[in-house]
Amino acid sequence: MTEADTGSGADAEADAAHEGGAHGSGAHPAVARKRALRRALLAARARLVEDDVRRTAGALVRHALDLPELAGARTVAAYVSVGREPDTRALLDELRERGTRVLLPVLLPDDDLDWAAYEGAESLSPARRGLLEPTGRRLGPDAVAGADAVLLPGLAVDRRGMRLGRGGGSYDRVLARVEDSGSRPALVVLLHAGELLDEVPAEPHDRPVHAAVTPEGVHRFPAPRG
């Protein structure tokens, strides 16, 4: 499925898939603000043309690999972009060619994430909710705790490093699992131009990231708490 077929549907489906579907209504005042901001950002992404996404992919790869945390990582947990998300595929291939072990998520029935090693584009298979997933041996949800860096999907990041996720909960589980393990990987988000904001609504469980990469360059933030 492509976004040409569905308007903003591919990104909307990816939003639910990457984050694991509905996250629960909650009562925190940030919840409604997050929903409204997600809608606006998804609408802006839907207006992007494929040539723009492809054109910025090279700049994103260059800037991402300038990050010492990625360039020197032995293992990177990442994801396969779909729809109008910033293109991660060239970065996955570049990391693998450099000898970095790349882990990709596999969406489980309960919307948690398992992981498997990336073995090249030919090893990816279509999965539910429009995702592409690795077909290799499953390594278990705890495999992410062994990563030196985690590339997170997101719609925006603010000047504090707070990430606006996709409205589900899969990556909340991932980050909680990483924190509980005691590991401290670099947390990095790839964004389009215009998605670095002054403020993103945040709930108590939200965790800041270390850096965001846009076509313009790398943006670093204060060290995440914990």
C-alpha positions in Angstrom: 0.0 0.0 0.0 1.3 3.5 -0.9 0.2 6.9 0.2 -0.6 7.6 -3.4 -3.4 5.1 -3.0 -4.7 6.3 0.3 -4.0 10.0 0.7 -2.6 10.4 4.2 -3.6 6.8 5.0 -0.2 5.2 4.8 1.3 7.6 7.4 -1.8 7.3 9.5 -1.6 3.5 9.3 2.1 3.6 10.1 1.4 5.9 13.0 -0.8 3.3 14.6 1.5 0.4 13.5 4.8 1.9 14.7 3.2 2.9 18.0 0.9 0.0 18.4 -2.6 1.2 17.8 -4.8 3.1 20.2 -3.0 4.2 23.4 -6.0 4.7 25.6 -7.9 7.9 26.1 -6.4 9.0 29.4 -7.3 12.2 31.3 -4.0 14.1 31.1 -4.6 17.6 29.6 -1.8 17.0 27.0 -3.7 14.1 25.4 -6.2 16.3 23.4 -3.4 18.7 22.4 -1.3 15.8 21.1 -4.2 14.5 19.0 -4.7 17.9 17.4 -1.0 18.4 16.7 -0.7 14.9 15.2 -3.6 15.7 12.8 -1.9 18.9 11.7 1.5 17.2 11.2 0.1 14.3 9.3 -1.8 16.7 7.1 1.5 18.5 6.4 3.2 15.2 5.6 0.4 14.2 3.3 1.2 17.3 1.2 4.8 16.2 0.6 5.6 14.7 -2.8 7.6 11.6 -3.1 10.4 13.4 -4.9 10.8 15.7 -1.8 11.1 12.7 0.5 13.7 11.0 -1.7 15.6 14.2 -2.2 16.0 14.8 1.6 17.0 11.2 2.3 20.6 11.7 1.3 20.9 14.7 3.6 19.3 12.8 6.5 21.8 10.0 6.0 24.8 12.3 6.0 23.7 14.2 9.0 22.7 11.0 10.9 26.1 9.4 10.3 27.8 12.5 11.5 26.4 11.7 14.9 29.2 9.9 16.8 26.5 7.9 18.6 25.4 6.3 15.3 28.8 6.3 13.5 30.4 4.4 16.4 27.5 2.2 17.3 28.0 -1.6 17.1 24.2 -2.2 17.2 21.4 0.2 16.2 17.7 -0.4 16.7 15.8 1.3 13.9 12.7 0.9 11.8 11.7 0.8 8.1 10.0 4.0 7.0 6.7 3.9 5.1 4.5 6.5 3.5 5.7 10.1 3.9 7.9 9.3 6.9 11.5 10.6 6.6 13.2 7.8 4.6 15.2 5.5 6.8 16.0 2.8 4.2 19.2 4.4 2.8 20.4 4.9 6.4 19.7 1.2 7.2 21.7 0.1 4.2 24.6 2.5 5.0 24.8 1.3 8.6 24.8 -2.3 7.5 27.5 -1.7 4.9 29.7 -0.1 7.6 29.4 -3.3 9.7 26.8 -2.0 12.2 24.3 -4.6 13.4 20.9 -3.2 12.7 17.8 -4.4 14.5 14.3 -3.8 13.1 11.0 -4.2 15.0 8.3 -6.9 14.4 4.9 -5.9 15.7 3.5 -8.6 18.0 -0.3 -9.4 18.4 -0.4 -7.4 21.7 1.3 -4.4 20.0 4.6 -4.9 21.7 7.7 -5.1 19.6 10.0 -8.0 19.0 13.2 -7.5 17.0 15.2 -9.2 14.2 18.4 -8.4 12.4 18.2 -6.5 9.2 19.8 -8.5 6.4 19.1 -6.2 3.4 16.0 -5.0 1.6 15.4 -8.4 0.1 14.9 -9.8 3.6 11.9 -7.5 4.3 8.3 -8.7 4.1 5.0 -6.9 4.1 3.3 -7.1 7.4 0.0 -6.0 9.0 -0.8 -2.3 9.2 1.3 -1.5 6.1 4.6 -2.2 7.7 7.7 -3.9 6.3 9.3 -6.3 8.7 12.5 -8.5 8.8 11.9 -12.2 8.2 14.9 -13.4 10.2 15.1 -15.1 13.6 13.2 -13.3 16.3 15.5 -12.1 19.1 12.9 -11.2 21.7 11.5 -7.8 23.0 14.5 -7.4 25.3 17.0 -7.4 22.4 16.5 -3.6 22.1 18.3 -3.1 25.4 21.5 -4.2 23.8 21.5 -1.4 21.2 24.0 1.5 21.4 21.5 3.8 19.7 17.8 3.6 19.0 16.2 5.4 16.0 12.7 6.3 17.0 9.8 7.2 14.7 8.2 10.5 15.5 6.1 13.3 14.1 7.9 16.2 15.9 10.5 17.0 18.6 10.6 20.1 20.7 13.5 22.2 22.0 13.6 20.2 25.2 13.9 16.9 23.2 10.4 15.8 23.9 9.1 13.6 21.1 5.6 13.5 19.7 5.0 9.8 19.1 2.3 8.2 17.0 -0.4 7.9 19.6 -0.1 4.2 20.4 2.2 2.7 23.0 4.7 0.3 21.5 7.6 2.7 21.8 6.6 3.7 25.3 7.1 0.1 26.1 10.4 0.0 24.3 11.8 3.0 26.1 10.6 1.7 29.5 12.2 -1.6 28.8 15.5 0.1 27.9 15.4 2.2 31.0 14.6 -0.7 33.2 17.6 -2.6 31.8 20.0 0.1 32.9 21.3 0.6 29.4 21.6 4.2 28.1 21.5 4.1 24.3 21.4 7.3 22.2 17.8 8.2 21.3 17.5 9.8 17.9 14.5 10.9 15.8 14.5 11.6 12.0 12.2 14.5 11.0 11.2 16.5 8.0 12.0 20.2 7.8 9.5 22.1 10.0 8.9 19.3 12.5 11.3 20.7 15.1 8.9 22.7 17.3 9.2 25.1 20.2 6.9 22.8 22.3 5.4 19.4 22.1 2.6 18.4 24.6 4.0 15.9 27.1 2.6 13.4 29.6 4.5 12.1 32.6 5.5 8.9 30.9 7.1 10.7 27.9 10.9 10.6 27.7 13.1 13.1 25.9 15.5 12.1 23.2 19.1 13.0 22.7 19.0 14.3 19.1 16.8 15.0 16.1 18.1 14.8 12.6 16.5 17.0 9.9 17.6 17.8 6.3 19.2 21.0 7.8 21.4 19.1 10.3 21.6 17.6 13.7 19.8 19.2 16.7 21.0 18.1 20.2 19.1 18.4 23.4 19.8 18.3 27.1 20.5 14.8 28.4 17.3 12.8 29.0 16.4 12.4 32.6 17.1 9.1 34.3 
